[in-house]
Amino acid sequence: MFAVQYHRYGGSEVLRVEEAVEPHAGPGQVRIAVRATGVTPADWYLRSGMLRSVATVGFPHIPGMDAAGIVDEVGEGVTGTAVGDAVFGLVPFADLGGGAAQYAVLEAWAPKPRSWSFEEAGGAAGNIDTATRVLEALAAAEGMTLLIEGAAGGVGTMTAQLARARGLTVIGTASEGNHGFLQQLGVIPVTYGAGLADRLAPLAPHGVDVVLDAAGKGSLAELVAIAGGPHRVVTIADFDADRHGVRYSRSEAGQSPGWAGLPRAADLADQGRLTVPLHAVFPLEEAAAAHDMSATGHARGKIVISVP
Ligand SMILES: NC(=O)c1ccc[n+]([C@@H]2O[C@H](COP(=O)([O-])OP(=O)(O)OC[C@H]3O[C@@H](n4cnc5c(N)ncnc54)[C@H](OP(=O)(O)O)[C@@H]3O)[C@@H](O)[C@H]2O)c1
């Protein structure tokens, strides 16, 4: 099969489209003919080698942690999914990637919503998993107000919409150019940076109940003060979480609480209540440009690679 691979850590120039070893569906897995795969900051963190002390990859390595496509192999024990089904889902966590290829294995998946293109579905599963895990950790419930630091990116846009669907009020930080975009998603926008608490006061007169830090830009002390305690804050991006008494949420190998979010999100999408705003779609041979764009840190929604 063809795939994007790299054989050593480095800049995006290490990415090559070349022949690769085909994966096959193991027990409880499906294999898909990939139509699209998402690009997440972890793809280029891993590729650069900056995570090698905590997460090594085997070489050659295929990036892409989620994907959408057509099922072409069904593993032992799988029920309810058949060859030919259009699905979207998560590439096995233990492999830390593999979506940017002709074929990929999924360990958790749901039917592709009819209302989403393959590109939209290909970039959805990772952020649904993360958003669901975070909303559960925060015990986010109807009537609460959620503040998302870094609301305009892939995780932020997904978390905001899933929180709105649960009946929360969502306030999200972004640069001013993204405020109209957030409003279209039902989010009350506010500019990030020093003085956030003052800017929030008129937007959340009854205060903020829970906070997701999806930016990791060193604002945890202020976010804890805004929330009224560290137990009301979860970060997915600040490795300094411990020092602030804040929970750091990350994917773990094995069944994730986020997996249950996939079919629920598909239902919401089919009801027209969940979108995957795309920042850009790159063809497979331009995977390096997709990684470089993600590394600018200013995606408005999701960056996706389409697979021919
Ligand atoms: N632990 C986990 O499970 C997990 C899972 C997924 C992602 N992550 C991490 O979470 C972070 C976000 O991921 P992502 O996929 O959403 O990234 P992304 O799509 O690249 O989004 C980046 C967003 O960050 C915003 N931003 C930039 N500087 C900011 C600042 N100082 N304050 C607030 N927002 C700022 C940008 O908004 P503007 O353009 O408006 O500035 C942009 O929309 C990354 O660090 C990623 O590695 C962790």
The ligand as an SDF file (V2000), in Angstrom:
LIG
                    3D

 48 52  0  0  0  0  0  0  0  0999 V2000
   -3.9400   15.5270   26.1890 N   0  0  0  0  0  0  0  0  0  0  0  0
   -4.7600   15.2270   25.1760 C   0  0  0  0  0  0  0  0  0  0  0  0
   -5.5310   14.2640   25.2350 O   0  0  0  0  0  0  0  0  0  0  0  0
   -4.7370   16.0910   23.9400 C   0  0  0  0  0  0  0  0  0  0  0  0
   -5.5330   15.7470   22.8440 C   0  0  0  0  0  0  0  0  0  0  0  0
   -5.5340   16.6090   21.7360 C   0  0  0  0  0  0  0  0  0  0  0  0
   -4.7440   17.7550   21.7480 C   0  0  0  0  0  0  0  0  0  0  0  0
   -3.9650   18.0320   22.8210 N   0  0  0  0  0  0  0  0  0  0  0  0
   -3.1750   19.2560   22.8950 C   0  0  0  0  0  0  0  0  0  0  0  0
   -4.0940   20.3270   23.0640 O   0  0  0  0  0  0  0  0  0  0  0  0
   -3.6520   21.4870   22.3670 C   0  0  0  0  0  0  0  0  0  0  0  0
   -4.7090   21.9140   21.3850 C   0  0  0  0  0  0  0  0  0  0  0  0
   -4.8730   20.9340   20.3810 O   0  0  0  0  0  0  0  0  0  0  0  0
   -5.6990   21.2800   19.0650 P   0  0  0  0  0  0  0  0  0  0  0  0
   -5.6970   20.0760   18.2180 O   0  0  0  0  0  0  0  0  0  0  0  0
   -7.0010   21.9150   19.4340 O   0  0  0  0  0  0  0  0  0  0  0  0
   -4.7460   22.4040   18.4370 O   0  0  0  0  0  0  0  0  0  0  0  0
   -5.0180   23.3550   17.1950 P   0  0  0  0  0  0  0  0  0  0  0  0
   -6.1610   22.8230   16.4050 O   0  0  0  0  0  0  0  0  0  0  0  0
   -3.7100   23.5670   16.5530 O   0  0  0  0  0  0  0  0  0  0  0  0
   -5.5410   24.7330   17.8500 O   0  0  0  0  0  0  0  0  0  0  0  0
   -4.7240   25.7220   18.2120 C   0  0  0  0  0  0  0  0  0  0  0  0
   -5.6190   26.8730   18.7510 C   0  0  0  0  0  0  0  0  0  0  0  0
   -4.9320   27.4530   19.8440 O   0  0  0  0  0  0  0  0  0  0  0  0
   -5.3300   28.8140   19.8960 C   0  0  0  0  0  0  0  0  0  0  0  0
   -4.3250   29.5920   20.6040 N   0  0  0  0  0  0  0  0  0  0  0  0
   -3.0780   29.9450   20.1800 C   0  0  0  0  0  0  0  0  0  0  0  0
   -2.4600   30.6630   21.1460 N   0  0  0  0  0  0  0  0  0  0  0  0
   -3.3370   30.7570   22.1910 C   0  0  0  0  0  0  0  0  0  0  0  0
   -3.2930   31.3540   23.4730 C   0  0  0  0  0  0  0  0  0  0  0  0
   -2.1930   32.0220   23.9160 N   0  0  0  0  0  0  0  0  0  0  0  0
   -4.3710   31.2440   24.2760 N   0  0  0  0  0  0  0  0  0  0  0  0
   -5.4680   30.5880   23.8790 C   0  0  0  0  0  0  0  0  0  0  0  0
   -5.5790   29.9950   22.6600 N   0  0  0  0  0  0  0  0  0  0  0  0
   -4.5220   30.0750   21.8360 C   0  0  0  0  0  0  0  0  0  0  0  0
   -5.4590   29.2360   18.4480 C   0  0  0  0  0  0  0  0  0  0  0  0
   -6.4330   30.2590   18.3640 O   0  0  0  0  0  0  0  0  0  0  0  0
   -6.0750   31.6770   17.6710 P   0  0  0  0  0  0  0  0  0  0  0  0
   -5.6630   31.3280   16.2450 O   0  0  0  0  0  0  0  0  0  0  0  0
   -7.3320   32.4450   17.7700 O   0  0  0  0  0  0  0  0  0  0  0  0
   -4.9080   32.2510   18.4370 O   0  0  0  0  0  0  0  0  0  0  0  0
   -5.8790   27.9580   17.7290 C   0  0  0  0  0  0  0  0  0  0  0  0
   -7.2480   27.9800   17.4020 O   0  0  0  0  0  0  0  0  0  0  0  0
   -2.3090   21.0890   21.7400 C   0  0  0  0  0  0  0  0  0  0  0  0
   -1.2870   21.4650   22.6270 O   0  0  0  0  0  0  0  0  0  0  0  0
   -2.3990   19.5770   21.6450 C   0  0  0  0  0  0  0  0  0  0  0  0
   -1.1380   18.9600   21.6340 O   0  0  0  0  0  0  0  0  0  0  0  0
   -3.9310   17.2060   23.9110 C   0  0  0  0  0  0  0  0  0  0  0  0
  1  2  1  0
  2  3  2  0
  2  4  1  0
  4  5  1  0
  4 48  2  0
  5  6  2  0
  6  7  1  0
  7  8  2  0
  8  9  1  0
  8 48  1  0
  9 10  1  0
  9 46  1  0
 10 11  1  0
 11 12  1  0
 11 44  1  0
 12 13  1  0
 13 14  1  0
 14 15  2  0
 14 16  1  0
 14 17  1  0
 17 18  1  0
 18 19  2  0
 18 20  1  0
 18 21  1  0
 21 22  1  0
 22 23  1  0
 23 24  1  0
 23 42  1  0
 24 25  1  0
 25 26  1  0
 25 36  1  0
 26 27  1  0
 26 35  1  0
 27 28  2  0
 28 29  1  0
 29 30  1  0
 29 35  2  0
 30 31  1  0
 30 32  2  0
 32 33  1  0
 33 34  2  0
 34 35  1  0
 36 37  1  0
 36 42  1  0
 37 38  1  0
 38 39  2  0
 38 40  1  0
 38 41  1  0
 42 43  1  0
 44 45  1  0
 44 46  1  0
 46 47  1  0
M  CHG  2   8   1  16  -1
M  END
$$$$
